[in-house]
Amino acid sequence: MNIEVLKSKIHRATIMQADLNYIGSIAIDENLIEAANLIENERVSIYNITNGERLDTYVIKGKRGSGMISLNGAAARKAAVGDHIIIVSYASLDFEEAKTFKPAIIFPDDDNKISE
C-alpha cells in the first residue's frame, strides 16, 4: 500500500512578483528549489497565509540568489506582492518507507533567503 506524505515544504515565503500575463506556474529561486528538494515542473500546492487562497501549479526556475517567488498566469490573481505563502509537494511512498521518510522543510527569511 502507498500513501501520500509531505516531501518538500518552503514555509512562509514572500511573494515578490505576480505576473498575470505569463503562461502559468510559480517561479522559485533555484537556491530555494534545491534546498527544498524540488525539481522544475514538479507539481506543488500553494497555501496563501495572507488571504487563505489555495492552488496547485508547477515549479519553474527563478534566478539563483534572487529570492524570486513569482506566481504567474491565472495564479497571479490568488496573491499579491508581499503575501506570505507555503509551498508544498507530496510523494507517494510505500507505507513502511513512509514511516521513516524525512521531508525537506525550509524557512526562508522575508527576502526568501536561507540562513546558513
N, C-alpha and C positions, 0 to 999 in steps of 0.2 A: 504494500500500500504506500502511495506517495501522498505527502501533504505539502501545502504551501507555507513557507516560512519567510520571514524577513531576511533579505540578502544584503541590502545596502540602504543606508539612510544618511542623508545630509539634513541635519536638524537646524532649523531656523536660519536658512539662507535668506539673503535680501535680494529682492527683485531690483536689478539695475537698469533693465530695459524691457519694454513691452512693444513689440513690432507687429501691428495688425496686418501689415502688407507683406510679411514674409510668408512662405508657404506652409509653415507649421513647425512644431517641435519646441523643445527647450534647449537653448544653448547654455552649456555649463563650462566654466573654466576647466581646461584639461587637468590642472593640478587637483581640482575637486573630483573630477571623474576618476582619476587614478586612486586617490585616497579613499574614495567610497566604493572602489571595486566595481565601477560601472563600465560599460563599453558603448561606443557610438551605435546608435539605432536601437538600443535596448529600451523596452517599454518601461516607463516609470509612472507612478502616481504622484500627483502634486496636491498637497493639502495646504490651503492658504490659511495661515494662523490669523491674519489680519481681518479677513472678511468671511471665512468659513467655506469658501468655494473649494470644490474638489474636481479634479480632472485627470485623465490619462493622456499621455503623449509619448514621444520618444526623444532620446538624447542625441544632440549634435555637439560637436566640439566647439567650445569658445576659446578665445585666445588664452594661451597659457600665462598664468600670473596676473591676468587682468581682473580677476574677481567677477567676471561676467556671469550673470544669471539673467537670461532673457527669455521671456515667454513670447512665442511667435504665433502668427496666424490667429485663428479664432480663439486660442487660449489666451491671447493678449487681453481679451475682454474680461478675463477672470481675475486679473490682478493689476495693480498699479505700481509704478516705480516706488520703492520704499517699503512695499508689503513684505512681510516675513512669511516664508513657506517652509514646508517639509517636503523633501523629495525622497521617495522610497521605491525600491524594487523588491520583488519577491522571487523565490526559486522553488521549484517542485523537487522535493527530496524524498528519498526512502525514509520511512518512519523512524527507523533506528538511527540512520545517519543524521536526521533532523534533531535528534536529542542532543547531539554534541556539536552541531554546527554553530559557528560564531559569526554573526553578521558584521560587516564593516559599517561602523557608525562614526560620523564625524560631526564636529560642532564648530563651524566657521564663525569668525567674528562679523561685525556689522559690514565690513568691506569684503566679505566672503573669502578671507584669508584664513589659513590653518596655522595655529600655533605649533611651533616645532617642539 
